[in-house]
Amino acid sequence: RRRHTRYWRDWSSDVCSSDLQRAFDQVLHDVCIQRLPVVFAVDRAGLVGNDGETHQGVYDISFLREIPHLTIMCPSDEAELRNHLFTAVRHGEGPVVVRYPRGNGTGVSLDEPISEVPLGKGRVVQRGHDVLLCALGTTVQTAVKAAAEIKATLNLSCTVIDARFAKPLDEDLFVKEAIFRAAFALAGSKLGARRILGMNNRQFNNYLSKLDILTQYKEKKDGIN
């Protein structure tokens, strides 16, 4: 889709995560190897409940991270989504994926002006002294809830990091904040490490809601183990 406004200088595409699987070769050969400034707005990233087994968007991070010259952005809420899209279309130095889930936003304020996000840099959402929770995408809200639960039950304070990028990872931030803390990671689909490892080769029931799928994978209602 060609844009001719001030910032949409190049090509952009909106596509469901599961549909992007079918276009792997095109993304690799026609866009990324050539380092074309294309923006992929990837909808339905993560679990999509009863959209059905063929539409679960749980594989894109795994296969997209293998593609060279590609930046993968994972906004945590609707305000971050605006900033990430703004940053992606102004990047202009290579292809960018902005992935976001099915469903409603979190209800955060959109009063702040849209601004650019530092490429490849995460952010500290809250600071603590005992535990580090590294979250990606919408699991940032899950991590904040987990931090409150850990504080209430164990009296341990948590630092919560919003990674923002699945590629490149802000390794400097992770290493800096992980010193002298127990560290845990939450992936973009609220399924922890299983998200990256391919869901343990399990199949999805076509009729289960997102909550039912989380329950099937032994996650609590709020996504916290």
C-alpha positions as CSV (number, residue, x, y, z in Angstrom):
1,R,0.0,0.0,0.0
2,R,1.7,3.1,-1.2
3,R,1.5,6.3,0.9
4,H,2.4,9.8,-0.3
5,T,2.1,11.9,2.8
6,R,4.9,13.6,4.7
7,Y,5.7,10.6,6.9
8,W,4.3,7.6,5.0
9,R,7.0,7.9,2.4
10,D,7.3,4.2,1.7
11,W,5.2,1.0,1.7
12,S,3.0,-0.2,4.5
13,S,0.9,-3.3,5.0
14,D,-1.6,-4.4,7.5
15,V,-1.9,-8.1,7.9
16,C,-3.0,-10.7,10.5
17,S,-0.2,-12.6,12.2
18,S,-1.4,-16.0,10.9
19,D,-1.6,-14.7,7.4
20,L,2.0,-13.4,7.6
21,Q,3.1,-17.0,8.0
22,R,2.1,-17.6,4.5
23,A,4.2,-14.7,3.3
24,F,7.5,-15.7,4.9
25,D,9.4,-15.9,1.7
26,Q,8.1,-12.5,0.5
27,V,9.0,-10.8,3.7
28,L,12.5,-12.4,3.6
29,H,13.4,-12.0,0.0
30,D,11.3,-9.2,-1.4
31,V,11.6,-6.9,1.6
32,C,14.2,-7.6,4.3
33,I,17.2,-8.8,2.3
34,Q,16.8,-5.6,0.2
35,R,16.3,-3.6,3.4
36,L,13.2,-1.9,2.0
37,P,11.5,0.6,4.3
38,V,8.3,-1.3,4.7
39,V,6.1,-1.2,7.8
40,F,4.1,-4.4,8.6
41,A,1.2,-3.6,11.0
42,V,0.6,-7.1,12.3
43,D,-2.9,-7.6,13.8
44,R,-4.1,-10.5,16.0
45,A,-0.6,-11.1,17.4
46,G,-0.8,-13.6,20.2
47,L,-3.8,-15.7,21.2
48,V,-7.1,-14.9,19.4
49,G,-9.4,-17.4,21.2
50,N,-12.2,-18.8,19.1
51,D,-11.0,-17.3,15.9
52,G,-9.9,-20.9,15.5
53,E,-6.8,-23.0,15.4
54,T,-5.5,-21.6,12.1
55,H,-5.7,-18.0,13.3
56,Q,-3.7,-18.1,16.5
57,G,-0.9,-15.5,16.1
58,V,1.6,-17.3,18.4
59,Y,4.4,-18.0,15.9
60,D,5.4,-14.6,14.5
61,I,8.0,-13.6,17.0
62,S,9.8,-17.0,16.5
63,F,10.0,-16.9,12.7
64,L,10.4,-13.1,12.3
65,R,13.4,-12.9,14.6
66,E,15.3,-15.2,12.2
67,I,14.9,-12.7,9.3
68,P,17.8,-10.2,8.9
69,H,17.5,-6.5,8.9
70,L,14.0,-6.6,10.5
71,T,13.0,-4.6,13.5
72,I,10.1,-6.0,15.6
73,M,8.1,-3.7,17.9
74,C,5.7,-4.9,20.5
75,P,3.7,-2.0,22.1
76,S,2.1,-2.7,25.5
77,D,-1.0,-0.6,25.2
78,E,-2.8,1.8,22.8
79,A,-0.8,4.8,23.7
80,E,2.4,2.9,23.0
81,L,0.9,1.6,19.8
82,R,0.5,5.1,18.5
83,N,4.1,5.9,19.3
84,H,5.4,2.7,17.8
85,L,3.6,3.2,14.5
86,F,4.8,6.8,14.4
87,T,8.3,5.7,15.0
88,A,8.1,2.9,12.4
89,V,6.9,5.1,9.6
90,R,9.6,7.6,10.3
91,H,12.3,5.1,10.5
92,G,13.0,4.8,6.8
93,E,16.2,2.7,7.1
94,G,14.7,-0.8,6.8
95,P,11.6,-2.9,7.4
96,V,9.7,-2.8,10.7
97,V,7.0,-5.0,12.2
98,V,4.6,-3.5,14.7
99,R,2.6,-6.3,16.3
100,Y,-0.5,-5.9,18.4
101,P,-3.3,-8.2,19.7
102,R,-6.9,-8.8,19.0
103,G,-9.4,-7.1,21.3
104,N,-9.9,-3.8,23.1
105,G,-7.2,-1.5,24.4
106,T,-6.3,-1.2,28.1
107,G,-8.0,2.2,28.5
108,V,-4.9,4.3,29.1
109,S,-5.0,8.0,28.4
110,L,-4.3,9.2,24.9
111,D,-3.9,12.8,25.9
112,E,-0.2,12.9,25.6
113,P,1.2,13.9,22.1
114,I,2.5,11.2,19.9
115,S,6.3,10.8,20.1
116,E,9.1,8.7,18.7
117,V,10.4,5.6,20.6
118,P,14.2,5.1,20.8
119,L,14.9,2.2,18.5
120,G,15.9,-1.0,20.3
121,K,15.5,0.5,23.7
122,G,13.2,-0.8,26.5
123,R,11.8,1.2,29.4
124,V,11.5,0.7,33.1
125,V,7.8,0.8,34.1
126,Q,8.4,0.6,37.8
127,R,11.4,0.0,40.1
128,G,11.9,-2.4,42.9
129,H,14.8,-4.1,44.7
130,D,14.2,-7.8,44.8
131,V,12.8,-9.2,41.6
132,L,13.0,-8.3,37.9
133,L,10.1,-8.9,35.6
134,C,10.8,-8.5,31.9
135,A,7.7,-8.2,29.8
136,L,6.9,-7.8,26.1
137,G,3.8,-6.4,24.5
138,T,0.5,-6.7,26.4
139,T,2.1,-8.8,29.2
140,V,3.5,-5.6,30.6
141,Q,0.1,-5.2,32.4
142,T,0.3,-8.8,33.5
143,A,3.8,-8.1,34.9
144,V,2.5,-5.1,36.8
145,K,-0.3,-7.2,38.4
146,A,2.2,-9.9,39.2
147,A,4.5,-7.3,40.9
148,A,1.6,-6.2,43.1
149,E,0.7,-9.8,44.0
150,I,4.4,-10.6,44.8
151,K,4.6,-7.5,47.0
152,A,1.3,-8.4,48.8
153,T,2.1,-12.1,49.4
154,L,5.9,-12.2,49.7
155,N,6.8,-8.6,50.6
156,L,9.2,-8.4,47.7
157,S,9.5,-5.4,45.5
158,C,9.7,-5.8,41.7
159,T,11.3,-3.9,38.9
160,V,9.1,-4.2,35.7
161,I,10.7,-3.7,32.3
162,D,8.7,-3.2,29.1
163,A,11.1,-4.6,26.5
164,R,9.2,-2.8,23.7
165,F,11.3,-4.6,21.0
166,A,11.5,-8.4,20.3
167,K,14.3,-7.5,17.9
168,P,16.7,-6.0,18.7
169,L,16.6,-6.8,22.4
170,D,17.8,-4.1,24.8
171,E,20.4,-6.4,26.4
172,D,22.2,-3.6,28.1
173,L,19.0,-2.7,30.0
174,F,18.3,-6.3,31.0
175,V,21.8,-6.9,32.3
176,K,21.9,-3.7,34.2
177,E,18.6,-4.3,35.9
178,A,19.1,-8.0,36.5
179,I,22.1,-7.5,38.7
180,F,21.4,-8.8,42.3
181,R,17.8,-9.7,41.4
182,A,15.9,-12.8,40.5
183,A,14.8,-12.3,36.9
184,F,11.7,-13.7,35.1
185,A,10.5,-13.1,31.5
186,L,6.9,-12.8,30.1
187,A,6.4,-13.2,26.4
188,G,4.0,-11.5,24.1
189,S,1.2,-14.1,24.2
190,K,1.0,-14.5,28.0
191,L,2.4,-18.1,27.6
192,G,5.9,-17.5,28.9
193,A,8.8,-19.4,27.3
194,R,6.3,-21.7,25.6
195,R,5.5,-18.8,23.3
196,I,9.0,-18.8,21.9
197,L,9.4,-22.6,21.9
198,G,6.4,-23.3,19.7
199,M,3.7,-24.1,22.2
200,N,5.1,-27.6,22.9
201,N,3.6,-28.8,19.6
202,R,0.1,-28.7,21.0
203,Q,-3.0,-28.0,18.9
204,F,-5.7,-25.4,19.6
205,N,-9.4,-26.1,20.0
206,N,-11.4,-24.2,17.5
207,Y,-14.1,-23.2,20.0
208,L,-12.1,-22.1,23.0
209,S,-12.0,-18.5,24.1
210,K,-8.6,-16.8,24.9
211,L,-9.3,-17.3,28.6
212,D,-10.1,-21.0,28.0
213,I,-6.8,-21.5,26.2
214,L,-4.9,-19.8,29.0
215,T,-6.6,-22.2,31.4
216,Q,-5.8,-25.1,29.2
217,Y,-2.1,-24.1,29.4
218,K,-2.4,-23.9,33.2
219,E,-2.3,-20.1,33.4
220,K,-4.5,-18.2,35.8
221,K,-7.3,-15.9,34.7
222,D,-5.1,-12.9,34.8
223,G,-2.2,-14.6,33.1
224,I,0.0,-14.9,36.2
225,N,1.4,-18.3,37.1
